[in-house]
Amino acid sequence: MRITKKFVDTVPTPKRTASGGKTQAFYRDDRIPGFALRVTSGGVKSFIVEKRINGKNKRFTIGRYGNLTAEQARLEAMKLTSDVAVGKDPIAEKKAKEAKSVTLKQAFDDYLLARKNLSASTIKDYTRTIDGALSDWRNKALLDITKDMVEARHRLLGRNSHARANNSLRVLRAIINHAKKKYEDSKGQPVILYNPVDRISDTRGWYKVERRRTLIKPHQLEAWYQATLQLNATTTRDYLHLLLFTGLRRSEASRLRWDEVDFIEKTLTINITKNHEIHTLPLSDFLEELLKRRYEHRVNDFVFDSDSKLGYLIEPKTAIKKVSELSGVGFSLHDLRRTFITIAESLDIPAYALKRLLNHKDPNDVTAGYIVSDVNRLRKPMQKITDFIAEHCGITINEKG
């Protein structure tokens, strides 16, 4: 049998299995060993070469009929069999060629597939960097991104924001580090030998960005609290109160579901956290009343429901601005976490209890690994913090919740 145009045009299409499953048939050329035509039950016809390479049988797809003529496929098959005869591996070489041409966008997509534990907010931040600060590099091959280009981009971004410049290049560094381990040449060696972002570290070029230390001071709490009571949206008001009285991260609180609140055990549990450790907190009296009130008027599965596509409250920027204006206390959502932490430390909460309340994980703390924390042991510290905040907010016992 010789694979010609006439043969390819008249070859029958294999039938599907009795259950409707796909099948395929192979027709092998007797002039060029290893050259064959593959026909699927869907009618797709492809030219292939099958050869034994380094002791293993390998199949190389030349291309589809239509994109290639039968004669073009024969010529390519002869070339491939000739390459194999002199010790080359066409499949490995094709893979290496593709690896060398991988673009930043392709590497980013592969990075996200490998990092399955990234939070939605982290993925959103990384995507914003690729589509924003590095948008003109999206379709550029990683091997074409040089140290000089990275250094120049860092300086350019730094003109507007030192923090953004650092964060953008750190995202790029993470993607390229992953690519160094993933993409290999025909001999199994890394295609990318160095990370151009390392130039910034080698030259000590990272911008020094002072960590924000803003918070709501005790004497400002009453004005802030009274301003939150003037919000028309009770969901937003309760959300701000829960952040202040728990120290939770904004996304942890906004995604809180009713099946994560246990009124019998008087706890709430965050299953998706920054450090991937399940975080359970006891409910103080203020929090218990707040959540019970919300439960009576629940709308969906989320504690802080919203009409958004996600179903839960996203960062309430308008409300934050209004409370800041009414109280004269400028703040961000993360400032509420810092406020909780600062108050807890001022009350001499034991170190391990404080870490547990904040879900902090220190890999260098060997002792902490042997301590099994019972949530009930956190009830007194939690209530102590609640009482301090309530007192400085001017909340009486009857007003709690």
C-alpha positions in Angstrom: 0.0 0.0 0.0 1.3 3.4 -0.9 -0.2 6.5 0.7 -1.2 8.8 -2.1 -3.8 11.5 -2.7 -6.1 9.0 -4.3 -5.8 6.5 -1.4 -6.3 9.3 1.3 -9.4 10.6 -0.5 -11.0 7.1 -0.8 -10.0 5.5 2.5 -13.1 4.5 4.6 -13.9 6.2 7.8 -14.0 3.8 10.8 -17.3 3.3 12.6 -17.8 4.3 16.2 -18.2 1.7 18.9 -21.6 0.3 19.8 -21.8 2.7 22.7 -20.9 5.7 20.4 -17.2 5.8 21.4 -14.6 7.2 19.1 -12.3 4.8 17.1 -9.4 5.2 14.8 -7.7 3.2 12.0 -4.1 3.2 10.8 -2.9 2.6 7.2 0.8 2.1 6.9 2.9 2.8 3.9 5.0 -0.1 2.6 7.6 2.2 0.9 8.6 4.4 3.8 8.9 2.3 7.1 7.0 4.0 9.9 5.0 6.4 7.7 1.2 6.0 8.1 -2.2 7.6 7.8 -4.4 7.8 10.9 -8.2 8.2 10.3 -10.6 8.8 13.2 -14.3 8.0 13.3 -14.8 11.7 13.2 -13.3 11.8 9.7 -10.0 13.5 10.7 -7.1 12.3 8.6 -3.5 12.8 9.8 -0.1 11.8 8.6 2.2 10.2 11.2 5.6 8.6 11.6 6.2 5.8 14.1 9.8 5.0 15.1 11.7 3.3 17.9 13.9 6.0 19.5 16.2 5.3 22.4 14.5 2.0 23.0 11.0 3.4 23.0 8.3 3.4 20.4 7.3 7.0 19.6 4.7 8.4 17.3 5.2 11.8 15.6 2.3 13.6 14.0 3.4 15.3 10.8 0.1 17.2 10.2 -3.5 16.9 9.0 -4.6 16.1 5.5 -5.7 19.4 4.0 -3.0 21.4 5.7 -0.6 19.0 4.0 -0.8 17.1 0.7 0.0 13.4 0.7 3.2 14.2 -1.3 4.3 16.8 1.2 3.7 14.4 4.1 5.8 11.7 2.3 8.7 14.1 1.9 8.5 15.1 5.6 8.3 11.5 6.6 11.5 10.7 4.7 13.2 13.5 6.4 12.1 12.4 9.9 13.1 8.8 9.3 16.5 10.0 8.1 16.9 12.1 11.2 16.1 9.2 13.4 18.6 7.0 11.5 21.4 9.4 12.5 20.4 9.4 16.2 18.1 12.4 16.3 14.8 12.6 18.3 12.3 14.7 16.3 9.8 14.7 19.1 12.3 16.0 21.7 13.6 18.6 19.2 10.1 19.8 18.5 9.4 20.0 22.2 12.6 21.9 22.8 11.8 24.3 19.9 8.4 25.0 21.4 10.0 25.5 24.9 12.4 28.1 23.5 9.5 30.1 22.0 7.2 30.1 25.1 5.8 33.5 25.6 5.2 35.3 28.9 1.4 34.8 28.6 1.9 31.0 28.0 4.3 30.7 30.9 1.8 32.6 33.1 -1.0 30.3 32.2 1.2 27.3 33.0 2.2 28.9 36.3 -1.5 29.3 37.3 -2.2 25.7 36.4 0.6 24.5 38.6 -0.2 26.8 41.5 -3.7 25.4 42.3 -3.7 26.9 45.9 -3.5 30.5 44.8 -6.5 32.5 46.1 -8.8 34.3 43.7 -7.5 37.7 44.9 -3.9 36.6 44.3 -4.7 35.4 40.8 -6.5 38.7 40.1 -3.5 40.7 41.3 -1.1 38.7 39.2 -3.4 38.9 36.1 -3.6 42.7 36.6 0.2 42.8 36.5 0.5 40.8 33.3 -2.3 42.7 31.6 -1.1 46.1 32.9 2.5 46.7 33.9 3.8 44.0 31.6 1.1 44.0 28.9 3.6 44.8 26.1 5.6 41.7 27.0 2.7 39.2 27.0 3.5 37.8 23.6 7.2 38.1 23.9 9.3 34.9 24.3 10.7 34.6 27.8 14.2 34.1 26.3 13.8 37.5 24.7 13.3 39.3 28.1 16.7 40.5 29.1 18.3 41.8 32.3 18.5 45.3 30.8 14.8 45.3 29.9 13.8 44.2 33.4 16.0 46.9 35.0 14.6 49.6 32.7 11.0 48.5 33.3 11.6 48.5 37.1 12.8 52.1 36.9 9.9 53.1 34.7 7.3 51.7 37.0 9.1 53.2 40.0 8.4 56.7 38.7 4.8 56.3 39.7 4.9 53.8 42.5 7.8 52.0 44.2 5.5 49.4 45.6 3.9 48.6 42.3 7.3 48.4 40.6 8.5 45.9 43.1 5.4 43.8 43.1 5.2 43.7 39.3 8.8 42.4 38.9 8.3 39.9 41.7 5.4 38.4 39.8 7.6 38.2 36.8 10.3 36.6 38.8 8.0 33.9 40.1 6.7 33.1 36.6 10.2 32.8 35.2 11.5 30.7 38.1 8.6 28.2 37.4 9.5 28.3 33.7 13.2 27.4 34.5 12.0 24.2 36.0 9.3 23.3 33.4 10.8 24.0 30.0 13.6 21.7 28.7 15.6 21.2 25.6 15.9 17.9 23.6 18.5 16.6 26.2 16.4 17.4 29.2 18.4 20.5 30.2 16.7 23.8 31.2 16.0 26.1 28.3 16.1 29.1 30.6 19.4 29.3 32.4 19.0 32.5 34.4 16.2 34.7 35.7 16.7 38.3 34.4 14.9 39.7 37.4 17.8 38.5 39.6 19.6 41.5 38.2 17.6 43.7 40.6 18.6 41.6 43.6 22.2 41.4 42.5 22.5 45.2 42.2 20.3 45.8 45.3 17.9 47.7 43.2 14.7 46.9 44.9 12.9 50.0 46.2 12.6 50.3 49.9 8.9 50.5 50.6 7.9 51.3 54.2 5.2 48.9 55.5 2.0 50.6 56.3 1.5 51.0 60.0 -1.8 52.9 60.1 -4.5 51.8 62.4 -7.5 53.2 64.4 -6.2 54.4 67.8 -8.3 53.7 70.9 -9.4 57.3 71.3 -10.7 57.3 67.6 -12.8 54.2 68.0 -15.9 55.8 69.2 -16.1 58.4 66.4 -15.4 55.6 63.9 -18.1 53.3 65.4 -20.7 56.1 65.5 -20.0 56.9 61.8 -20.5 53.2 60.8 -24.0 53.4 62.4 -24.9 56.1 59.9 -24.4 53.8 57.0 -27.7 52.9 55.2 -26.4 49.4 54.3 -26.5 47.1 57.4 -24.5 44.5 55.5 -21.6 46.9 55.0 -21.8 48.1 58.6 -21.8 44.6 60.0 -18.9 43.6 57.7 -16.8 46.5 59.1 -17.7 45.6 62.7 -16.8 41.9 62.1 -13.4 42.9 60.7 -12.6 45.1 63.7 -13.7 42.5 66.3 -12.0 39.5 64.7 -8.9 40.8 62.9 -9.9 38.7 59.8 -8.5 39.6 56.4 -11.0 41.3 54.2 -11.5 38.4 51.8 -11.8 35.9 54.6 -14.6 37.9 56.1 -16.4 38.7 52.8 -16.5 35.0 51.7 -17.7 33.7 55.1 -20.6 31.3 54.6 -23.4 30.3 56.9 -22.3 26.7 57.0 -19.0 28.0 58.5 -20.8 29.6 61.4 -21.7 27.2 64.3 -24.1 28.8 66.8 -24.0 25.7 69.0 -20.2 25.6 69.4 -20.2 29.4 69.1 -17.4 29.5 66.5 -16.8 30.6 62.9 -14.4 28.8 60.6 -12.4 30.2 57.6 -11.6 27.3 55.3 -9.7 29.2 52.6 -6.9 31.2 54.2 -3.7 32.9 53.1 -1.5 30.2 54.7 -3.9 27.4 53.7 -4.5 26.5 57.4 -8.1 26.2 58.5 -8.8 29.0 60.9 -11.5 28.6 63.7 -12.3 31.5 66.0 -14.6 31.6 69.1 -17.5 34.0 69.0 -17.5 36.7 71.6 -20.9 38.0 72.8 -20.7 40.9 70.3 -20.0 38.7 67.4 -22.6 36.1 68.4 -25.4 38.7 68.5 -24.2 40.3 65.2 -24.3 37.0 63.4 -27.6 35.8 64.9 -29.2 39.1 63.8 -27.8 38.6 60.3 -28.9 35.0 60.2 -32.5 35.9 60.8 -32.5 38.0 57.6 -30.1 35.9 55.5 -30.5 36.1 51.7 -28.1 33.4 50.4 -25.3 31.2 51.6 -23.0 34.1 52.4 -23.0 36.0 55.7 -22.4 39.3 53.9 -24.6 38.8 50.9 -24.5 41.0 47.8 -26.2 41.4 44.4 -22.7 40.9 42.8 -22.0 37.9 40.5 -20.0 36.3 43.3 -22.9 36.6 45.8 -20.9 38.2 48.5 -19.7 41.7 49.5 -16.7 43.1 47.6 -14.6 45.9 49.1 -17.1 48.7 50.0 -15.0 51.7 48.9 -17.9 54.1 49.0 -18.8 53.2 52.6 -15.1 53.4 53.7 -14.9 56.9 52.3 -18.2 58.0 54.0 -17.1 56.6 57.4 -13.8 58.3 57.1 -15.4 61.6 56.3 -18.0 61.4 59.0 -15.6 60.3 61.7 -12.5 62.2 60.6 -10.6 58.8 60.8 -9.0 57.7 57.6 -8.7 54.0 57.4 -8.4 50.9 55.1 -9.9 47.5 55.6 -6.5 46.1 56.6 -6.1 48.9 59.2 -9.0 47.1 61.1 -6.8 44.0 61.2 -3.8 46.0 62.5 -6.1 47.7 65.1 -7.2 44.3 66.4 -3.6 43.0 66.5 -2.3 46.1 68.3 -5.1 46.0 70.9 -4.5 42.3 71.5 -0.8 42.9 72.1 -1.5 45.7 74.4 -3.7 43.4 76.5 -0.8 41.0 77.1 -2.6 38.1 75.3 -0.2 35.1 75.4 2.0 34.9 72.3 0.7 31.5 71.1 -2.9 32.5 71.7 -2.3 35.7 69.7 -0.8 33.7 66.8 -3.8 31.4 66.9 -6.3 34.2 66.9 -4.5 35.7 63.8 -3.8 32.4 62.2 -0.1 33.3 61.9 2.2 30.5 61.0 5.9 30.6 61.8 7.8 27.7 60.1 10.9 28.4 62.3 8.9 28.0 65.5 9.4 24.4 66.4 7.7 24.6 69.7 4.4 25.8 68.1 4.3 22.6 66.1 3.8 20.6 69.3 1.0 22.8 70.7 -2.5 21.6 69.9 -4.7 24.7 70.2 -8.2 24.2 71.5 -10.6 26.9 70.4 -12.1 27.1 73.8 -8.8 28.3 75.2 -9.1 31.3 72.9 -12.5 32.4 74.3 -11.2 34.4 77.2 -8.6 36.3 75.1 -11.2 36.9 72.4 -13.7 38.2 74.8 -11.1 40.4 76.5 -10.3 42.0 73.1 -14.0 42.5 72.4 -14.6 44.2 75.8 -11.7 46.6 75.2 -13.0 47.5 71.7 -16.6 47.8 72.8 -15.7 50.0 75.8 -13.7 52.4 73.5 -16.4 52.4 70.9 -18.9 53.5 73.6 -21.0 50.4 73.2 -23.0 49.6 76.3 -23.9 46.0 77.2 -27.4 46.4 75.8 -26.0 47.8 72.5 -23.6 45.0 71.8 -24.4 43.4 68.5 
